[in-house]
């Protein structure tokens, strides 16, 4: 008994359908990957700020000296260190850095669409975490006893999609929290924030 094989092959319509399905899968995959990378970059910037503030508090206790974190919204950077000449500032007008040990973190290292401070936002959330007013803290002071000058908030956003994080010094005891806005460019009226740490 002989078996007969079907020698028709693949039709043009079947090939076209396969190409359309593959194209759709690639399109949705690229959108998902872009969203992932956008969220990841801004989250990393916010997490690094949180960790640098915690480090400043730890170093203040360890070295028994005042440490500060100063925001420079105009230059999109922040500075972490101690004030070596006790003039209340990490930066000096003549040479930029003061006489203490200072580290500068430029926000553009996280990408050109990541901004520091709500005055640079493409979308401004209606409120801050826990219903607070959105305002940009200029500096944070961490004392040798672990206390801090606070409260105050710093906002970081990925401007293309509006993903927004808030690093907040919550109280004078030095508690630092990280929040993400539950809204974005497509959901601008959302008032809720989620605490991450």
N, C-alpha and C positions, 0 to 999 in steps of 0.2 A: 504494500500500500504506500503510495507516494503522497507526501504532504505538499501542498501548494503554498508557496510564499507570496505574500502581497508585495508587489514591487512598486507600489504607487509613490512612496517617498513622503516628503513633507511638503505641504502646500505653502504658498506665499502667505496666506492668511494666518496660518499657524506660526510662522516665523515672525510675522508682524505682531501678533499677540504676545509672543515671548519678549520681543524687544520693548513693547509698551510696559509690560509687567516689570521687567528689569529696570527700565527708566524710572518708573514710579518708586520702586524700592530704593534706588540710588538717590532720588530727589528727597524723599522723606528721611533717608539716612543722613544726608548732608545737613538738612535743617536741624535734625536732632543733635548731630555732632557740634554744629555751630552754637546751639543753645547750651550744650554741656560746657564747651570751652569758655563761653561768655560768663556763665555762672561761676565756673571754676576760677577764672582770673580775678574777679572782683571778690570772691570769697577768700582767696589767698591773700589779697591786699588787706582785707579787714582782719583776717586771722593774724597776719604778721603784725599789724598795729596793736591788736589785743595782746599778743605775746611780748612785744616791745614795751608796752605799758606795764605788764606784769613783771618783766625783767627790771624795769626802772624801780619799781616798788621793792623788789627783792634786793637789788643792789643798794638802795637807800638804807635798808635794814642792815645788810651785811657790812657795808662800809661806814655806817653811822654818819651819813651825810645826806643832804637833800639832793634828790634827782628830779629832773624835769623832762617832760615831753612837750615840745612846742610845735604848734601847727603853723605852717607857712602856706596859706591857701593861694596866695598870688603865684608862688613858684611851684605849687603842687608837690610839696615835700613836707616832711616832719623831722624833727631833731630830737634825739634822746641822749641825755648825759647829765653831768653834774656841773654846777656853776663854780669854777675854780676861784674866781675873784669875788664871789658873793655879791655881785651887783644885781642879782635877780634876773639875769638873762644868760642864755647859753651862747648867744651870738654877740659879737662886738662889731661896731660900725667900721672899724679900720680893716680888720683882716677876715671878717666873716665869722670865724669860730672864736669862742672865748678861750679862757685859759684852762678850762676843764676838759674832760674827756667827752667828746661829742661824736655821735654817729648820725649821719644824714641818710634818710630813706626817701628816694624820689619815687613818686607814684607812677611815673611813666614806665618804670621797670616792669610793671604788671600789664602794660599794653596801652596803646594810645587812646582807647575809649574808656579808660578807668580814670575817674576824677575824685578829688578830695574836696569836700565841702559843698554844701547845698547851693551855694551861689554859682556853681558850675554845672548843676544838674540839667538834664534835658526834660525830666519829669520830677516834680517835687511831690512827695507823699503828703497827704492832707494833715498828718500829724506824725510825731515821733512815737517811740515805744511807750506804752502805758498812757497814751493820750497826751504826752508832753508836746510842747511847742518845738518845732525844728529850729535849732540855733547851733551855730558852730563855736565850740569851745576854742579858745586861743592857746591855752596851755594847761598842763596838769602838773601839780607838784606832789612829790612823794617824800614823806618825812622819815627820819631814822626810826621812829616808833611804829612805822607801818601805816600811819594815818595819811590822808591825802586831802588836797584841796579839791572839793567837788560839791555837788555833782556837775557833770558836763558831758556833752556828747560830740562825737565826730562821725560824720556821714561819708560813705564812700559809695559811688555808683558806677555801673557800667552803662554808659549813656545811650548806646544803640537800643538796648532793650529795657532799660530803666531798672535793672536789678539793683536794689539798694540795701546796704548794710549800715548798721549803727553800732559803734563801739562806745559804750557808756560807762563812765565812772559814776557808780550809783550812789555812793555815800562817802562820808568823811573817813570811814574805816578802811577805804581803799578797795572796795568790791568793784570789779570790772566785769561787765557783761557784754555779750555779742548778740545782736538781733538782726533778723532779715525781715524786710518789708514783704508782706504777702501779696502786694500788688506789683504791677509793672507798667510798661508803656501802654499796654492794651487794657489794663484794669486800674486806672488812675484814682478811682474813688475809694479803693480799699483802705480801711483805717487800721487794720490789724497787723501786728508784728508778731513774729515767733522768736522766742529766745533760743539761741543755739547753745550757749555755754553759760 
